[in-house]
Amino acid sequence: MKKLLTFKDLAELFQKHDNTIYRWFKVDRLFPDAFRVKDGGYVPEPDFRRLTRNGRVHAADQRT
């Protein structure tokens, strides 16, 4: 089973606001397999790893 990270977990890891992570999910579509539920959002660990491996965080980071 894949591990899921919350949007809040990612915000802490990247030292960004929760809204930034939500924007990466909603607008930039950086997490293709992520999903939202009533109390927040979840990102599968492979999406997180792909994002950090490709260095795409740095490109998105410049907009914040």
C-alpha atoms as one frame of an Amber mdcrd trajectory, in Angstrom:
protein
   0.000   0.000   0.000   1.260   3.464  -0.893   1.953   5.927   1.881  -0.118
   9.116   1.768   1.141  12.534   2.829  -1.289  15.270   3.792  -1.124  18.743
   2.291  -0.140  19.899   5.779   2.751  17.377   5.833   4.005  18.719   2.518
   3.689  22.314   3.692   5.935  21.489   6.640   8.435  19.560   4.495   8.727
  22.357   1.922   8.363  25.129   4.524   5.442  26.607   2.593   1.932  27.685
   3.515  -0.871  25.127   3.158  -2.426  27.307   0.445   0.749  27.021  -1.641
   0.515  23.235  -1.573  -3.158  23.443  -2.518  -2.262  25.708  -5.462   0.405
  23.224  -6.598  -2.337  20.577  -6.514  -5.189  22.583  -8.070  -3.563  25.036
 -10.488  -0.111  23.668 -11.287  -1.224  20.008 -11.105   2.105  18.889  -9.659
   0.508  15.929  -7.886  -1.363  13.912 -10.543  -2.611  11.217  -8.150  -3.461
  13.521  -5.229  -7.019  13.897  -4.016  -9.058  16.099  -1.698 -11.458  15.053
   0.993 -13.607  17.045   3.389 -10.824  17.709   5.900  -7.856  18.220   3.541
  -5.866  16.685   0.754  -3.618  13.684   0.331  -0.639  13.071  -1.929   0.723
   9.572  -2.599   4.398   9.265  -1.722   5.408   8.465  -5.351   4.004  11.866
  -6.459   6.054  13.567  -3.753   9.208  11.647  -4.734   8.691  12.392  -8.439
   8.304  16.085  -7.665  11.507  16.290  -5.637  13.479  14.062  -8.020  12.570
  16.172 -11.064  13.442  19.401  -9.279  10.042  20.818 -10.194   9.619  22.244
  -6.724  12.249  24.833  -7.512  10.352  26.078 -10.563   7.075  26.298  -8.662
   8.869  27.758  -5.664   9.849  30.917  -7.527   6.212  32.000  -7.787   5.623
  32.009  -4.035
